[in-house]
Amino acid sequence: QVQLVESGGGLVQAGGSLRLSCAASGSIFSITTMGWYRQAPEKQRELVAAISTGGTTNYADSVKGRFTISRDNAKNTVYLQMNSLKPEDTAVYYCNVYVKLSLITGKNYWGQGTQVTVSS
């Protein structure tokens, strides 16, 4: 009933920028926490950034100062602005949202993933 569609991934050179988007649609009452995770080959999925309903943000130390997470509640969309990209940022990026389906029901949803590749 709820779908997350990611976009914005691609191939960039080191030092370049990308902006990822993740739009939620379906039977949504509201969306609380929204975040971005990434997973590189042979590595575990890790939290990159998260943003609360009130706008409080958290970032992995490796991206702090380079990435910015934001949200547009009217569009049910979360963004990840990635600047000064490094080869070590190469990974599949997944958005994650906690969707309230009603006043009492909530569920965690994952996007399909989008590839970000940063060349040297």
N, C-alpha and C positions, 0 to 999 in steps of 0.2 A: 504493500500500500504506500510505502515511502521509497522514493528513489533518489539517489545522489548521483549527479553527473559532474564529472571532473573535466577540466579543460586547461590548456595553457602550457602543457609540458612541451619539451622539444630539445633540440641540440643547440648549445651555445658555447662560445669560447670562454675561457677563464676570464673573469672580470666582468662578464656580461650580466644581464638581468632577465628574469622571467617573472610573470605573474600568473599564479595558479588560481583557478576559480572552482568552486564546488557549490552547485545549486541543488537544493532539496525541493522535492515536489511530492504531492500526494495528500493523504489525510493527516495533515499536521495541525495540531492545536497550537503548539509553540515549540521553539527550539532553545535549549539552554546552552550547555557547553559545546563549543565547536573547536576542532583541532586538526592539525596536520601531522601525519606520521610518515616515515620513509623507511624503506628496506632495500639494502644493497645485497647483491648475491653473496651467499654464505654468511650473512649477518642477520641478526634479529631485528625485527621492526622496532623503531625507536620514535619517541615523541619528539617532534620538531618544535611545535608551537601550539598553544591553546589559548582560547579566549572565552571568558565567561559572559553571562547575560549582561552583567554590569560593565563589561569592557576590560576587566582585569586580564592581563596577558602573562603568559609564561613562555620562556624560550629555552631550548637546549643551549648549553654554553657554547657549543660549536657554531651556532648561527646567530647568537646575540650580537646586535649591532649591525647585522647584515640583512636579516629577514624581518619582515613586519607582517603580523597577522591582523586582519580586520574583518568586519562583518557588516552586512547590509540586511537588517532584519526585515525590511519591507520586501526584499527579494529572496529571503531565506538562503542567503549566499554567504560563504566565507571565502576570503582571499588570502593568499600568501604572496607577498611581494618579496622576491629574492634578488638581492643585489650583491655585487662583488662575488659572484659565484666561483667556486673552486672545484677542481676535479673530484675532490672527496665528497662533494655534494651530490654526485651522481648516484641515483637511486630511483626506485619507483615510489612516488609520493601518493599517499592515500589520505583522503579527508575522512573525518570521523565526527559525527554529530549525535548528540543525545536529543531525541525527538519526543516531545510530549504528545501523545495521541489523544489524551483527554486530561481531565483534571487529576486523575489518579493513575494513569498508565503512561509509562515512558519506555523507550527502547533505544538501544545504541545501534547506529547504522554506519556502514562503511561505503566509501566510494569504490569505483572499479580500479582505481590506480592510474596514474599517468607518469610516463617515463621522463625523467630529467637527466640529460647527459651533458656533462661539462668537459670540453676538450682542453688540453693543455695549450 
